[in-house]
Amino acid sequence: SEVVKLHTTIGGLSLAMENYDQAETHLLQAIEFEPANLSAYKNLVAVYASQKDTGKLTEVWAKIEPIISCAKEDQYELVSTVLFNLGTANTLFVQESTDPTLEQAREFYDLSL
């Protein structure tokens, strides 16, 4: 619906402007209206990764897992992006490390958003 698209878009723009609270609010509203909205989940993972919120990342995974298991072929690219963002969040943002390789990976992740 148009409302879902609006909330997803505003959430994505808010994320890009690093307004994480506003992004979270709009993305959660989009998901409330459309629980299988992988585009909203993709950006919500990025919000929680930016905030290093492991609890919310875990909650998102619990909600995404059944959606992904039922994804249709035309959604595979989006599913791949969601999984990449979630995996990157878990390995790069949740764990604190001074490893220079991880620092390079963090920079790559920032560029891929």
Short mmCIF file of the C-alpha atoms (twelve columns), coordinates in Angstrom:
data_MODEL
# 
_entry.id   MODEL 
# 
loop_
_atom_site.group_PDB 
_atom_site.id 
_atom_site.type_symbol 
_atom_site.label_atom_id 
_atom_site.label_alt_id 
_atom_site.label_comp_id 
_atom_site.label_asym_id 
_atom_site.label_seq_id 
_atom_site.Cartn_x 
_atom_site.Cartn_y 
_atom_site.Cartn_z 
_atom_site.pdbx_PDB_model_num 
ATOM 1   C CA . SER A 1   0.000  0.000   0.000  1 
ATOM 2   C CA . GLU A 2   1.005  3.637   -0.283 1 
ATOM 3   C CA . VAL A 3   1.238  3.998   3.496  1 
ATOM 4   C CA . VAL A 4   3.743  1.140   3.671  1 
ATOM 5   C CA . LYS A 5   5.819  2.623   0.850  1 
ATOM 6   C CA . LEU A 6   5.765  6.032   2.546  1 
ATOM 7   C CA . HIS A 7   6.935  4.681   5.913  1 
ATOM 8   C CA . THR A 8   9.598  2.498   4.253  1 
ATOM 9   C CA . THR A 9   10.899 5.449   2.235  1 
ATOM 10  C CA . ILE A 10  10.920 7.884   5.158  1 
ATOM 11  C CA . GLY A 11  12.624 5.248   7.280  1 
ATOM 12  C CA . GLY A 12  15.319 4.727   4.651  1 
ATOM 13  C CA . LEU A 13  15.888 8.464   4.252  1 
ATOM 14  C CA . SER A 14  16.046 8.926   8.019  1 
ATOM 15  C CA . LEU A 15  18.636 6.152   8.206  1 
ATOM 16  C CA . ALA A 16  20.708 7.860   5.516  1 
ATOM 17  C CA . MET A 17  20.591 11.079  7.570  1 
ATOM 18  C CA . GLU A 18  21.586 9.092   10.685 1 
ATOM 19  C CA . ASN A 19  18.322 9.977   12.408 1 
ATOM 20  C CA . TYR A 20  18.037 6.485   13.868 1 
ATOM 21  C CA . ASP A 21  15.057 7.073   16.167 1 
ATOM 22  C CA . GLN A 22  12.924 8.440   13.343 1 
ATOM 23  C CA . ALA A 23  14.124 5.682   11.011 1 
ATOM 24  C CA . GLU A 24  13.197 2.998   13.539 1 
ATOM 25  C CA . THR A 25  9.749  4.516   14.104 1 
ATOM 26  C CA . HIS A 26  8.864  4.608   10.408 1 
ATOM 27  C CA . LEU A 27  10.353 1.214   9.596  1 
ATOM 28  C CA . LEU A 28  8.460  -0.427  12.452 1 
ATOM 29  C CA . GLN A 29  5.257  1.222   11.236 1 
ATOM 30  C CA . ALA A 30  5.884  -0.121  7.723  1 
ATOM 31  C CA . ILE A 31  6.415  -3.600  9.180  1 
ATOM 32  C CA . GLU A 32  3.273  -3.285  11.295 1 
ATOM 33  C CA . PHE A 33  1.227  -2.685  8.129  1 
ATOM 34  C CA . GLU A 34  3.155  -5.252  6.079  1 
ATOM 35  C CA . PRO A 35  4.868  -7.844  8.308  1 
ATOM 36  C CA . ALA A 36  6.837  -9.408  5.430  1 
ATOM 37  C CA . ASN A 37  8.360  -6.085  4.270  1 
ATOM 38  C CA . LEU A 38  11.960 -7.140  3.646  1 
ATOM 39  C CA . SER A 39  12.959 -3.650  2.478  1 
ATOM 40  C CA . ALA A 40  11.963 -2.231  5.855  1 
ATOM 41  C CA . TYR A 41  13.755 -5.049  7.672  1 
ATOM 42  C CA . LYS A 42  16.913 -4.454  5.624  1 
ATOM 43  C CA . ASN A 43  17.063 -0.851  6.833  1 
ATOM 44  C CA . LEU A 44  15.961 -1.728  10.359 1 
ATOM 45  C CA . VAL A 45  18.952 -4.071  10.655 1 
ATOM 46  C CA . ALA A 46  21.189 -1.186  9.590  1 
ATOM 47  C CA . VAL A 47  19.598 1.057   12.255 1 
ATOM 48  C CA . TYR A 48  20.201 -1.486  15.008 1 
ATOM 49  C CA . ALA A 49  23.708 -2.210  13.744 1 
ATOM 50  C CA . SER A 50  24.525 1.499   13.886 1 
ATOM 51  C CA . GLN A 51  23.275 1.558   17.465 1 
ATOM 52  C CA . LYS A 52  25.099 -1.700  18.303 1 
ATOM 53  C CA . ASP A 53  21.830 -3.019  19.743 1 
ATOM 54  C CA . THR A 54  22.314 -6.772  19.948 1 
ATOM 55  C CA . GLY A 55  18.965 -7.351  21.616 1 
ATOM 56  C CA . LYS A 56  17.013 -5.725  18.812 1 
ATOM 57  C CA . LEU A 57  19.138 -7.454  16.160 1 
ATOM 58  C CA . THR A 58  18.231 -10.785 17.762 1 
ATOM 59  C CA . GLU A 59  14.534 -9.832  17.787 1 
ATOM 60  C CA . VAL A 60  14.684 -8.857  14.112 1 
ATOM 61  C CA . TRP A 61  16.310 -12.177 13.195 1 
ATOM 62  C CA . ALA A 62  13.482 -14.061 14.947 1 
ATOM 63  C CA . LYS A 63  10.961 -12.154 12.824 1 
ATOM 64  C CA . ILE A 64  12.897 -12.350 9.553  1 
ATOM 65  C CA . GLU A 65  13.788 -16.047 9.623  1 
ATOM 66  C CA . PRO A 66  10.274 -17.365 8.799  1 
ATOM 67  C CA . ILE A 67  9.815  -14.691 6.109  1 
ATOM 68  C CA . ILE A 68  13.079 -15.633 4.422  1 
ATOM 69  C CA . SER A 69  12.271 -19.332 4.479  1 
ATOM 70  C CA . CYS A 70  9.111  -18.606 2.445  1 
ATOM 71  C CA . ALA A 71  10.668 -16.043 0.081  1 
ATOM 72  C CA . LYS A 72  9.905  -16.305 -3.610 1 
ATOM 73  C CA . GLU A 73  12.566 -16.358 -6.291 1 
ATOM 74  C CA . ASP A 74  12.036 -12.695 -7.212 1 
ATOM 75  C CA . GLN A 75  12.883 -11.755 -3.592 1 
ATOM 76  C CA . TYR A 76  16.215 -13.606 -3.425 1 
ATOM 77  C CA . GLU A 77  18.337 -10.511 -4.065 1 
ATOM 78  C CA . LEU A 78  16.590 -8.594  -1.280 1 
ATOM 79  C CA . VAL A 79  16.853 -11.616 1.034  1 
ATOM 80  C CA . SER A 80  20.555 -11.780 0.284  1 
ATOM 81  C CA . THR A 81  20.961 -8.101  1.204  1 
ATOM 82  C CA . VAL A 82  19.021 -8.536  4.448  1 
ATOM 83  C CA . LEU A 83  21.153 -11.531 5.420  1 
ATOM 84  C CA . PHE A 84  24.355 -9.728  4.460  1 
ATOM 85  C CA . ASN A 85  23.406 -6.705  6.581  1 
ATOM 86  C CA . LEU A 86  22.424 -8.905  9.513  1 
ATOM 87  C CA . GLY A 87  25.573 -11.003 9.289  1 
ATOM 88  C CA . THR A 88  27.737 -7.930  8.938  1 
ATOM 89  C CA . ALA A 89  26.001 -6.320  11.902 1 
ATOM 90  C CA . ASN A 90  26.580 -9.350  14.072 1 
ATOM 91  C CA . THR A 91  30.223 -9.812  13.153 1 
ATOM 92  C CA . LEU A 92  31.399 -6.231  12.746 1 
ATOM 93  C CA . PHE A 93  29.300 -4.032  14.995 1 
ATOM 94  C CA . VAL A 94  28.476 -6.317  17.887 1 
ATOM 95  C CA . GLN A 95  32.005 -7.549  18.526 1 
ATOM 96  C CA . GLU A 96  34.520 -4.941  19.538 1 
ATOM 97  C CA . SER A 97  37.876 -5.525  17.896 1 
ATOM 98  C CA . THR A 98  41.005 -3.622  17.006 1 
ATOM 99  C CA . ASP A 99  41.820 -6.003  14.162 1 
ATOM 100 C CA . PRO A 100 42.696 -3.828  11.118 1 
ATOM 101 C CA . THR A 101 40.963 -6.314  8.814  1 
ATOM 102 C CA . LEU A 102 37.690 -5.741  10.655 1 
ATOM 103 C CA . GLU A 103 38.175 -1.987  10.370 1 
ATOM 104 C CA . GLN A 104 38.472 -2.349  6.586  1 
ATOM 105 C CA . ALA A 105 35.334 -4.513  6.558  1 
ATOM 106 C CA . ARG A 106 33.471 -1.878  8.564  1 
ATOM 107 C CA . GLU A 107 34.424 0.746   5.978  1 
ATOM 108 C CA . PHE A 108 33.222 -1.548  3.179  1 
ATOM 109 C CA . TYR A 109 29.915 -2.082  4.999  1 
ATOM 110 C CA . ASP A 110 29.422 1.674   5.403  1 
ATOM 111 C CA . LEU A 111 29.966 2.175   1.666  1 
ATOM 112 C CA . SER A 112 27.530 -0.622  0.758  1 
ATOM 113 C CA . LEU A 113 24.519 0.945   2.504  1 
# 
